[in-house]
Amino acid sequence: MSLQNPVFIPGPTNIPEALRKACDMPTIDHRSAVFGEMLHPVRGKVREILKSESAEVFLFPSTGTGGWETALTNTLSPGDRVLAARNGMFSHRWIDMCQRHGLDVQVVEVPWGEGIPAERLGAVLAEDRGHRIKAVLATHNETATGVRSDIGALRAAMDKAGHPAMLFVDGVSSIASMEFRFDDWGVDVALAGSQKGFMLPAGLAITAFSRKALAAVEEARLPRTFFDIRDMEKGYAQGGYPYTPPVGLINGLNLACDMLLAEGMAQVFARHARIADGVRAAVQAWGLELCAAGPELWSDTVSAIRTPKGVNASDIVARAAEVYGTAFGTGLGEVAGKVFRIGHLGSLTDVMALSGIATAEMCMADIGMDIRLGSGVAAAQEVYRASAGARQREAA
Ligand SMILES: *Cc1c(COP(=O)(O)O)cnc(C)c1O
């Protein structure tokens, strides 16, 4: 692996120089006012990125997985029923965590490559007349398959069923890269990690709780200590943490939010959509198909690309790492060996994306696939040129 090349894995993502510097801080006393002055503005900025007026943001020294645990343990009790669709490795892992915590998970199995079936979940909720289901778990962007689910549609289905369950959304590979509407979608807990859309090193679980989720905390009986948001709330009220905070990362998050908000969230989403469009044009030019079952499911942060029968997709990833010092994502779980993934989120430009597409082409040709060098690059170039032309006309 070359440290000079950008990575094309769907997280951790490339870290902009300014953020690397922001994370590199001298030691400060985390119980001094200096830390509080850093912490509180960050929470407000994360809330703004989530499009929420009132969510309470908690930042744990952890990763997305710790965000899952924060959501579950603060709101639920052993034996509580939760409802979740399994359509990829990340929804699978969250379900597994629920089971290990002694929750009663009602799993809706979905072919990998499809999205969350809002209507099927709505039907399950409508049948649950005793309201035993306490929470619906949704993975907004299934990073294993490159599938974005429609959380607005899920919320509408929950409302139509007239069911009071909470809605927990894993936004680890969507938040800060694709549209996320905490308030409009009636999300109760949202979670992300620092190392994907926020362009930072791994190390923070970024979580947000609605009023309704906060109201569930006192009754929740699942054991929790490190992830107890009540301790965090007490700490925050005094300008600090219940333990030692990762000050450098929080400083980095402050700047990451500033960078995203200065670019404008609409522009950040448009940039991700454009870069993804270029990658998808390349996939089409290669004569390959996405794992995502239809255009309405296409993720703007990661593309999982199916290889033809007889071609082990992992060979492409291995070739890229060994020969070209470049990282792509392998297939996980059910789609291992069947797909390789190009991550296109975080700090990325059209120019960087072109280098990834070019490298993927070389690897595919190297392992004997019928790929014409330059075909995908040319297709992506057309997308990026057309968009650059439009942006230039707009600016004029
Ligand atoms: C990366 C990812 C996770 C896991 O996050 P970690 O930070 O590795 O713990 C969970 N869900 C989704 C959708 C992800 O993409």
The ligand as an SDF file (V2000), in Angstrom:
LIG
                    3D

 15 15  0  0  0  0  0  0  0  0999 V2000
  -18.5000    1.3050    8.8060 C   0  0  0  0  0  0  0  0  0  0  0  0
  -19.8900    0.9880    9.1780 C   0  0  0  0  0  0  0  0  0  0  0  0
  -20.2280    0.5410   10.4660 C   0  0  0  0  0  0  0  0  0  0  0  0
  -19.2060    0.1650   11.5020 C   0  0  0  0  0  0  0  0  0  0  0  0
  -18.5530    1.2460   11.9580 O   0  0  0  0  0  0  0  0  0  0  0  0
  -17.1580    1.0920   12.7500 P   0  0  0  0  0  0  0  0  0  0  0  0
  -16.7920    2.5200   12.8710 O   0  0  0  0  0  0  0  0  0  0  0  0
  -16.2530    0.2830   11.9080 O   0  0  0  0  0  0  0  0  0  0  0  0
  -17.4740    0.4750   14.0500 O   0  0  0  0  0  0  0  0  0  0  0  0
  -21.5590    0.3780   10.7780 C   0  0  0  0  0  0  0  0  0  0  0  0
  -22.5190    0.6140    9.8650 N   0  0  0  0  0  0  0  0  0  0  0  0
  -22.2330    1.0090    8.6240 C   0  0  0  0  0  0  0  0  0  0  0  0
  -23.3480    1.2540    7.6780 C   0  0  0  0  0  0  0  0  0  0  0  0
  -20.9100    1.2110    8.2440 C   0  0  0  0  0  0  0  0  0  0  0  0
  -20.6310    1.6070    6.9950 O   0  0  0  0  0  0  0  0  0  0  0  0
  1  2  1  0
  2  3  1  0
  2 14  2  0
  3  4  1  0
  3 10  2  0
  4  5  1  0
  5  6  1  0
  6  7  2  0
  6  8  1  0
  6  9  1  0
 10 11  1  0
 11 12  2  0
 12 13  1  0
 12 14  1  0
 14 15  1  0
M  END
$$$$
